[in-house]
Amino acid sequence: MAATPAYRSPVKAFSNEARARSKDYAFLFRASGVLFNGNTRIDGSLPALRAIKSHMVRYMCLADPGGTALEAETEHQFKERIKSNKDDRLFQGNIIHPHTPLRLMLEEVKKNQVVYIAGRKPNKARNIAQSYGFKKVVTGADLLDQNLEMFPFDPLKVTGKKGRTKTQALPDGTSTFKPSTKNKEREPNLKRKLKIDHIFVWNEPRDWFLEIQLIIDTLISQQGYIGTVSTKNGDTALANNGWLQDGQPKIWVNEEDFEFGTGYHLNRLSTGAFLEALKSVWRAKTGCEDLEYEHVGKLSGLTLEYAHDQILRAYARMMTEKGLVGPVINKTDVQRVYVITDNPEKDLEAVLDFKPEGGAEYIPILVRSGAWNGKGEQLERKPAAVVNDAMDAVVWAMRQEGVDAHREIFDVPKRLLGLVGLGEVVREDVMAERIRLRRA
């Protein structure tokens, strides 16, 4: 159980005293399963966001692994899903995609190295990667456009024909490697051949078969030259029996969720399921126990570091706008961050193990509104609280901060605000009587 702040006498919600305490804490929301499921808003999520915004508490939202939109586009999508007003600025500057931290990769990497992207909509993913500064991005469609023999079956929407995914020429005039038919013993001539330096699994691909085949081809290659085979593979004198010991590309994964909640009554498979399939094929192909990759999306240490930096920057911006301090980021400007999630499998471990510079404590709150419903599962790592939804999570956290928070006051629709005073807690029977009198 996470430690809670020292006891302070409670102050009324929406009071100046409550807003004064906002600098001490912040929120980090998983969007899917916490704010909405699919396109359906989860009850209480909209007033929960409005409540923390009105208290001037900083917060960030971790977007789905869609990989098909930039932050500004996702802001519009979120507002539609949560059914907020057009003038609500609930998500402006508050969204982090699983791929957003990839912005931080070295400029040398983004400018000169080749990235292979696998995902739901590879061309959209390519466009986003290019907006982050990556100059050389390749998709499966690009490779098949060079050589259809790389995949002996009818690929799904990737051949580059009319009505299917568009292709681009390979970077720097390169082509995929084909061995010599005359002298198979000769060292492969790799001049002007495509070398893949990184593999980005942006999200769950539509054509698992194709993407697994092309990723495996790259991982068994010589230094990432797809179409080659490393002579080190299977060498028992080398580490890992020679597999992945020849400069093959590193895999970067945006998200590990095995499944997620949607508008359908059963959870749907997600990127984590694709990864399990890829690892199983790798294990069968090589005999290696596991396939290593770098997790950069929600809720990885890299994403938490990025989100923490954005939370600190948000406070610095807010203070600057008020003319109180200069734009200096102080790593002790936040003491506690409440992370609201519906995924106990990965998130609790990541949050509880995260120790940012400056000493802020990350406190997980688990909700039952998404993929996890709290039934039939013993948790290895324990959250600070288990609640029904985002509203209950916000109320619980603000009470820890000494704010006299109650769902009844936060969850009041705008049309009823005249019936309830700020900070007033109203029982259901009293509220019903006030509504009756207003209608009379």
Order of alpha helices (4+ residues) and beta strands (2+ residues): beta-alpha-beta-beta-beta-alpha-beta-alpha-beta-alpha-beta-alpha-beta-alpha-beta-alpha-beta-beta-beta-alpha-beta-alpha-beta-alpha-beta-beta-alpha-beta-alpha-alpha
